[in-house]
Amino acid sequence: MSRLPGLDLLRAIAVIWVMLFHSFLVGGLGADFAWLSRFGWMGVDIFFVLSGFLIGSQVLTPLARGERLSFADFYSRRAYRIVPAFAVVLAIYVAFPALHESDGIAPWWQFATFTMNLLVHYDTQASFSHAWSLCVEEHFYLVFPALAWWMTRRPSAAKFVAVCMLVLLGGIALRTGVWLHDAAMDPDRNWFVEDIYYPTGNRLDGLLAGVVLATISVFRPALWARMGERGNAFALIGLAMMALAFWLFQKRSGLLGNSIGWPVLSTAIACLVVAAASARSWIGRWRVPGAAWIAAISYSLYLSHKLVFHAVDVQFGEWLQGRGLVAFAVYALATLAGGALLHYAVERPFLQLRARRQSARRNVRGAGEAITA
């Protein structure tokens, strides 16, 4: 799928919003910016919906054409995309404890096996804890291609709806049950983060919403086109539902938000994705200067921003305290510089290597087909 300015804008908003939320690590960026950061954790859910949509489209497109899905190619592409920058940041966390933004970190093998979100003890292992969302993504990458292959062997709208409802209602039931149990037991730990917010089974709503969009775009292109023609209406619906999600999550760890809030939030973001993917909506046509660049380095920004926050805080935190806009600018510029360094030094070279190897494989296959023709 070619890059779309609307999707780049959403991705840029997502990573900036997450970084604003995590500014609490350095004492916040002042009262003037508190309203921007309060719901910044929702930026991760924007990433989930975008991932479900983009990865879903990538997997479903060949299956819809009756072609064989190459699992090896899929996992190779994901490995080149995810592993190098992640491995570098993990190595920094392991090798340089002084750079940790919090006291304590989960064992390295939990990060390496993408099981940290299921095993972490948050109160004593909060450093690099934002890797939990990568664990959820990796579990999605592991399961979804096989599920998509099975679902498309004998395509059925009823089967697709049944699986979607199972994931949706199962998530609501699971979160509700865990919340009621833990609230009653009140264990001496951060049970909201460990039992509800981080585990993969509780966080499938955004990925599901993205996959639903991908399924419509691939298997019902006429319907997808009609949805795109109404992009501005989807944008308005999405913004209205975001307002509802803000209300449901007034208490972030409350039962109301954690029972039905996640599907509401994910549906809101999905509506905004429809608008962003449409060339006829104001979001889809809005080319915000710098948004495409921030979107391009967003993965590296996400990985590195807490390290940079801490480094700046150690060196200049006392001087920046209470300086409002100046503090905001210093932390922002430093974080962008750190993310850009990781992107251009590690992430981008491996993406270029991936492109070269894919091109070489296509040339080999083409040569083989010519010989047998």
Contacts in CASP RR format, 6 or more apart in sequence:
PFRMAT RR
TARGET T0000
AUTHOR 0000-0000-0000
METHOD contacts of the structure
MODEL  1
MSRLPGLDLLRAIAVIWVMLFHSFLVGGLGADFAWLSRFGWMGVDIFFVL
SGFLIGSQVLTPLARGERLSFADFYSRRAYRIVPAFAVVLAIYVAFPALH
ESDGIAPWWQFATFTMNLLVHYDTQASFSHAWSLCVEEHFYLVFPALAWW
MTRRPSAAKFVAVCMLVLLGGIALRTGVWLHDAAMDPDRNWFVEDIYYPT
GNRLDGLLAGVVLATISVFRPALWARMGERGNAFALIGLAMMALAFWLFQ
KRSGLLGNSIGWPVLSTAIACLVVAAASARSWIGRWRVPGAAWIAAISYS
LYLSHKLVFHAVDVQFGEWLQGRGLVAFAVYALATLAGGALLHYAVERPF
LQLRARRQSARRNVRGAGEAITA
1 54 0 8 1.000
1 57 0 8 1.000
1 58 0 8 1.000
3 292 0 8 1.000
4 276 0 8 1.000
4 277 0 8 1.000
4 284 0 8 1.000
5 284 0 8 1.000
5 285 0 8 1.000
5 286 0 8 1.000
5 287 0 8 1.000
5 288 0 8 1.000
5 291 0 8 1.000
5 292 0 8 1.000
6 276 0 8 1.000
6 277 0 8 1.000
6 283 0 8 1.000
6 284 0 8 1.000
6 286 0 8 1.000
7 50 0 8 1.000
7 54 0 8 1.000
7 273 0 8 1.000
7 276 0 8 1.000
7 277 0 8 1.000
7 295 0 8 1.000
8 291 0 8 1.000
8 292 0 8 1.000
8 295 0 8 1.000
8 296 0 8 1.000
9 276 0 8 1.000
9 283 0 8 1.000
9 284 0 8 1.000
9 286 0 8 1.000
9 288 0 8 1.000
9 291 0 8 1.000
9 295 0 8 1.000
10 46 0 8 1.000
10 50 0 8 1.000
10 269 0 8 1.000
10 272 0 8 1.000
10 273 0 8 1.000
10 276 0 8 1.000
10 283 0 8 1.000
11 46 0 8 1.000
11 47 0 8 1.000
11 50 0 8 1.000
11 294 0 8 1.000
11 295 0 8 1.000
11 298 0 8 1.000
12 288 0 8 1.000
12 290 0 8 1.000
12 291 0 8 1.000
12 292 0 8 1.000
12 294 0 8 1.000
12 295 0 8 1.000
12 298 0 8 1.000
13 43 0 8 1.000
13 46 0 8 1.000
14 43 0 8 1.000
14 44 0 8 1.000
14 46 0 8 1.000
14 47 0 8 1.000
14 50 0 8 1.000
14 298 0 8 1.000
15 43 0 8 1.000
15 47 0 8 1.000
15 294 0 8 1.000
15 295 0 8 1.000
15 298 0 8 1.000
15 301 0 8 1.000
15 302 0 8 1.000
16 294 0 8 1.000
17 36 0 8 1.000
17 39 0 8 1.000
17 40 0 8 1.000
17 42 0 8 1.000
17 43 0 8 1.000
17 46 0 8 1.000
18 40 0 8 1.000
18 41 0 8 1.000
18 43 0 8 1.000
18 44 0 8 1.000
18 130 0 8 1.000
18 302 0 8 1.000
18 305 0 8 1.000
19 301 0 8 1.000
19 305 0 8 1.000
19 335 0 8 1.000
20 29 0 8 1.000
20 33 0 8 1.000
20 36 0 8 1.000
20 37 0 8 1.000
20 40 0 8 1.000
21 37 0 8 1.000
21 38 0 8 1.000
21 39 0 8 1.000
21 40 0 8 1.000
21 41 0 8 1.000
21 43 0 8 1.000
22 130 0 8 1.000
22 305 0 8 1.000
22 306 0 8 1.000
22 309 0 8 1.000
23 29 0 8 1.000
23 33 0 8 1.000
23 37 0 8 1.000
23 309 0 8 1.000
23 331 0 8 1.000
24 37 0 8 1.000
25 101 0 8 1.000
25 102 0 8 1.000
25 306 0 8 1.000
25 309 0 8 1.000
25 310 0 8 1.000
25 313 0 8 1.000
26 309 0 8 1.000
26 310 0 8 1.000
26 312 0 8 1.000
26 313 0 8 1.000
26 317 0 8 1.000
26 331 0 8 1.000
27 321 0 8 1.000
28 34 0 8 1.000
28 37 0 8 1.000
29 37 0 8 1.000
29 324 0 8 1.000
29 327 0 8 1.000
29 328 0 8 1.000
29 331 0 8 1.000
30 322 0 8 1.000
30 324 0 8 1.000
30 327 0 8 1.000
30 328 0 8 1.000
32 324 0 8 1.000
32 325 0 8 1.000
33 324 0 8 1.000
33 328 0 8 1.000
39 246 0 8 1.000
39 249 0 8 1.000
41 252 0 8 1.000
42 245 0 8 1.000
42 249 0 8 1.000
42 265 0 8 1.000
44 133 0 8 1.000
45 205 0 8 1.000
45 206 0 8 1.000
45 262 0 8 1.000
45 265 0 8 1.000
45 266 0 8 1.000
45 269 0 8 1.000
46 269 0 8 1.000
47 133 0 8 1.000
47 302 0 8 1.000
48 133 0 8 1.000
48 136 0 8 1.000
48 137 0 8 1.000
48 203 0 8 1.000
48 205 0 8 1.000
48 206 0 8 1.000
48 207 0 8 1.000
48 210 0 8 1.000
48 266 0 8 1.000
49 206 0 8 1.000
49 207 0 8 1.000
49 209 0 8 1.000
49 210 0 8 1.000
49 213 0 8 1.000
49 266 0 8 1.000
49 269 0 8 1.000
49 270 0 8 1.000
49 273 0 8 1.000
50 210 0 8 1.000
50 273 0 8 1.000
51 137 0 8 1.000
51 140 0 8 1.000
51 207 0 8 1.000
51 210 0 8 1.000
52 140 0 8 1.000
52 206 0 8 1.000
52 207 0 8 1.000
52 208 0 8 1.000
52 209 0 8 1.000
52 210 0 8 1.000
52 211 0 8 1.000
52 213 0 8 1.000
52 214 0 8 1.000
53 210 0 8 1.000
53 211 0 8 1.000
53 213 0 8 1.000
53 214 0 8 1.000
53 217 0 8 1.000
53 270 0 8 1.000
53 273 0 8 1.000
53 277 0 8 1.000
54 214 0 8 1.000
55 140 0 8 1.000
55 141 0 8 1.000
55 144 0 8 1.000
55 214 0 8 1.000
56 144 0 8 1.000
56 148 0 8 1.000
56 210 0 8 1.000
56 211 0 8 1.000
56 214 0 8 1.000
56 215 0 8 1.000
57 214 0 8 1.000
57 217 0 8 1.000
57 218 0 8 1.000
58 74 0 8 1.000
59 69 0 8 1.000
59 74 0 8 1.000
59 144 0 8 1.000
59 145 0 8 1.000
59 148 0 8 1.000
60 148 0 8 1.000
60 152 0 8 1.000
60 214 0 8 1.000
60 215 0 8 1.000
60 218 0 8 1.000
60 219 0 8 1.000
61 218 0 8 1.000
62 68 0 8 1.000
62 69 0 8 1.000
63 69 0 8 1.000
63 148 0 8 1.000
63 149 0 8 1.000
63 152 0 8 1.000
64 152 0 8 1.000
64 218 0 8 1.000
64 219 0 8 1.000
69 145 0 8 1.000
69 148 0 8 1.000
69 149 0 8 1.000
71 145 0 8 1.000
71 146 0 8 1.000
73 358 0 8 1.000
74 141 0 8 1.000
74 145 0 8 1.000
75 141 0 8 1.000
76 354 0 8 1.000
77 354 0 8 1.000
77 358 0 8 1.000
78 141 0 8 1.000
80 350 0 8 1.000
80 351 0 8 1.000
80 353 0 8 1.000
80 354 0 8 1.000
81 299 0 8 1.000
81 350 0 8 1.000
81 351 0 8 1.000
81 354 0 8 1.000
82 134 0 8 1.000
82 137 0 8 1.000
82 138 0 8 1.000
82 299 0 8 1.000
84 346 0 8 1.000
84 347 0 8 1.000
84 350 0 8 1.000
85 299 0 8 1.000
85 300 0 8 1.000
85 303 0 8 1.000
85 342 0 8 1.000
85 343 0 8 1.000
85 346 0 8 1.000
85 347 0 8 1.000
85 350 0 8 1.000
86 111 0 8 1.000
86 131 0 8 1.000
86 134 0 8 1.000
86 303 0 8 1.000
88 342 0 8 1.000
88 346 0 8 1.000
89 128 0 8 1.000
89 303 0 8 1.000
89 304 0 8 1.000
89 307 0 8 1.000
89 342 0 8 1.000
90 108 0 8 1.000
90 111 0 8 1.000
90 112 0 8 1.000
90 128 0 8 1.000
90 131 0 8 1.000
92 99 0 8 1.000
92 307 0 8 1.000
93 99 0 8 1.000
93 100 0 8 1.000
93 105 0 8 1.000
93 127 0 8 1.000
93 128 0 8 1.000
93 307 0 8 1.000
94 108 0 8 1.000
97 105 0 8 1.000
99 307 0 8 1.000
99 310 0 8 1.000
99 311 0 8 1.000
100 127 0 8 1.000
100 128 0 8 1.000
100 310 0 8 1.000
101 126 0 8 1.000
101 127 0 8 1.000
101 306 0 8 1.000
101 307 0 8 1.000
101 309 0 8 1.000
101 310 0 8 1.000
102 126 0 8 1.000
102 127 0 8 1.000
102 129 0 8 1.000
103 124 0 8 1.000
103 126 0 8 1.000
103 127 0 8 1.000
104 124 0 8 1.000
104 125 0 8 1.000
104 126 0 8 1.000
104 127 0 8 1.000
105 125 0 8 1.000
105 126 0 8 1.000
105 127 0 8 1.000
105 128 0 8 1.000
106 116 0 8 1.000
106 119 0 8 1.000
106 120 0 8 1.000
106 121 0 8 1.000
106 125 0 8 1.000
106 128 0 8 1.000
106 129 0 8 1.000
110 116 0 8 1.000
110 119 0 8 1.000
110 120 0 8 1.000
111 128 0 8 1.000
111 131 0 8 1.000
114 134 0 8 1.000
114 135 0 8 1.000
114 138 0 8 1.000
114 139 0 8 1.000
115 135 0 8 1.000
116 129 0 8 1.000
116 131 0 8 1.000
116 132 0 8 1.000
116 135 0 8 1.000
117 131 0 8 1.000
117 132 0 8 1.000
117 133 0 8 1.000
117 135 0 8 1.000
117 136 0 8 1.000
117 198 0 8 1.000
117 199 0 8 1.000
117 200 0 8 1.000
118 135 0 8 1.000
118 198 0 8 1.000
118 199 0 8 1.000
118 200 0 8 1.000
120 129 0 8 1.000
120 132 0 8 1.000
120 194 0 8 1.000
120 198 0 8 1.000
121 189 0 8 1.000
121 194 0 8 1.000
122 129 0 8 1.000
122 189 0 8 1.000
122 190 0 8 1.000
122 193 0 8 1.000
122 194 0 8 1.000
122 198 0 8 1.000
123 189 0 8 1.000
123 190 0 8 1.000
127 306 0 8 1.000
128 306 0 8 1.000
130 302 0 8 1.000
130 306 0 8 1.000
132 197 0 8 1.000
132 198 0 8 1.000
135 198 0 8 1.000
135 200 0 8 1.000
136 200 0 8 1.000
136 203 0 8 1.000
136 207 0 8 1.000
139 200 0 8 1.000
140 200 0 8 1.000
140 204 0 8 1.000
140 207 0 8 1.000
144 207 0 8 1.000
144 211 0 8 1.000
147 163 0 8 1.000
151 159 0 8 1.000
151 160 0 8 1.000
151 163 0 8 1.000
155 219 0 8 1.000
160 215 0 8 1.000
164 208 0 8 1.000
164 212 0 8 1.000
167 204 0 8 1.000
167 205 0 8 1.000
167 208 0 8 1.000
168 205 0 8 1.000
168 208 0 8 1.000
168 263 0 8 1.000
171 201 0 8 1.000
171 202 0 8 1.000
171 204 0 8 1.000
171 205 0 8 1.000
171 262 0 8 1.000
172 259 0 8 1.000
172 260 0 8 1.000
172 262 0 8 1.000
172 263 0 8 1.000
174 201 0 8 1.000
174 202 0 8 1.000
175 196 0 8 1.000
175 202 0 8 1.000
175 258 0 8 1.000
175 259 0 8 1.000
175 262 0 8 1.000
176 255 0 8 1.000
176 258 0 8 1.000
176 259 0 8 1.000
178 195 0 8 1.000
178 196 0 8 1.000
178 202 0 8 1.000
179 196 0 8 1.000
179 254 0 8 1.000
179 255 0 8 1.000
179 258 0 8 1.000
179 259 0 8 1.000
180 255 0 8 1.000
182 191 0 8 1.000
182 192 0 8 1.000
182 195 0 8 1.000
182 196 0 8 1.000
183 255 0 8 1.000
192 253 0 8 1.000
192 258 0 8 1.000
196 202 0 8 1.000
196 253 0 8 1.000
196 258 0 8 1.000
197 203 0 8 1.000
202 262 0 8 1.000
203 262 0 8 1.000
205 262 0 8 1.000
205 263 0 8 1.000
205 265 0 8 1.000
205 266 0 8 1.000
206 262 0 8 1.000
206 265 0 8 1.000
206 266 0 8 1.000
206 269 0 8 1.000
206 270 0 8 1.000
208 266 0 8 1.000
209 263 0 8 1.000
209 266 0 8 1.000
209 267 0 8 1.000
209 269 0 8 1.000
209 270 0 8 1.000
210 266 0 8 1.000
210 270 0 8 1.000
210 273 0 8 1.000
212 270 0 8 1.000
213 270 0 8 1.000
213 273 0 8 1.000
213 274 0 8 1.000
216 223 0 8 1.000
216 224 0 8 1.000
216 227 0 8 1.000
217 224 0 8 1.000
217 277 0 8 1.000
227 234 0 8 1.000
227 274 0 8 1.000
227 278 0 8 1.000
228 234 0 8 1.000
228 274 0 8 1.000
228 275 0 8 1.000
228 277 0 8 1.000
228 278 0 8 1.000
228 280 0 8 1.000
228 281 0 8 1.000
229 278 0 8 1.000
229 280 0 8 1.000
231 274 0 8 1.000
231 275 0 8 1.000
231 278 0 8 1.000
231 280 0 8 1.000
231 281 0 8 1.000
231 283 0 8 1.000
232 275 0 8 1.000
232 280 0 8 1.000
232 281 0 8 1.000
232 282 0 8 1.000
234 271 0 8 1.000
234 272 0 8 1.000
234 274 0 8 1.000
234 275 0 8 1.000
234 278 0 8 1.000
234 281 0 8 1.000
235 271 0 8 1.000
235 272 0 8 1.000
235 275 0 8 1.000
235 281 0 8 1.000
235 282 0 8 1.000
235 283 0 8 1.000
237 268 0 8 1.000
237 271 0 8 1.000
238 267 0 8 1.000
238 268 0 8 1.000
238 269 0 8 1.000
238 271 0 8 1.000
238 272 0 8 1.000
238 275 0 8 1.000
239 268 0 8 1.000
239 272 0 8 1.000
240 268 0 8 1.000
241 264 0 8 1.000
241 265 0 8 1.000
241 267 0 8 1.000
241 268 0 8 1.000
241 271 0 8 1.000
242 265 0 8 1.000
242 268 0 8 1.000
242 269 0 8 1.000
242 272 0 8 1.000
244 264 0 8 1.000
244 268 0 8 1.000
245 261 0 8 1.000
245 264 0 8 1.000
245 265 0 8 1.000
245 268 0 8 1.000
248 256 0 8 1.000
248 257 0 8 1.000
248 260 0 8 1.000
248 261 0 8 1.000
248 264 0 8 1.000
248 265 0 8 1.000
249 257 0 8 1.000
249 261 0 8 1.000
249 265 0 8 1.000
251 257 0 8 1.000
272 283 0 8 1.000
275 281 0 8 1.000
275 282 0 8 1.000
275 283 0 8 1.000
275 284 0 8 1.000
276 283 0 8 1.000
276 284 0 8 1.000
277 284 0 8 1.000
278 284 0 8 1.000
279 285 0 8 1.000
294 301 0 8 1.000
294 336 0 8 1.000
296 343 0 8 1.000
297 336 0 8 1.000
297 339 0 8 1.000
297 340 0 8 1.000
297 342 0 8 1.000
297 343 0 8 1.000
297 347 0 8 1.000
299 343 0 8 1.000
299 347 0 8 1.000
300 338 0 8 1.000
300 339 0 8 1.000
300 340 0 8 1.000
300 342 0 8 1.000
300 343 0 8 1.000
300 346 0 8 1.000
300 347 0 8 1.000
301 335 0 8 1.000
301 336 0 8 1.000
301 338 0 8 1.000
301 339 0 8 1.000
301 343 0 8 1.000
303 339 0 8 1.000
303 342 0 8 1.000
304 335 0 8 1.000
304 338 0 8 1.000
304 339 0 8 1.000
304 342 0 8 1.000
305 335 0 8 1.000
305 339 0 8 1.000
308 331 0 8 1.000
308 334 0 8 1.000
308 335 0 8 1.000
308 337 0 8 1.000
308 338 0 8 1.000
308 339 0 8 1.000
309 331 0 8 1.000
309 335 0 8 1.000
311 334 0 8 1.000
312 320 0 8 1.000
312 330 0 8 1.000
312 331 0 8 1.000
312 334 0 8 1.000
313 320 0 8 1.000
316 330 0 8 1.000
320 326 0 8 1.000
320 327 0 8 1.000
320 330 0 8 1.000
320 331 0 8 1.000
321 327 0 8 1.000
END
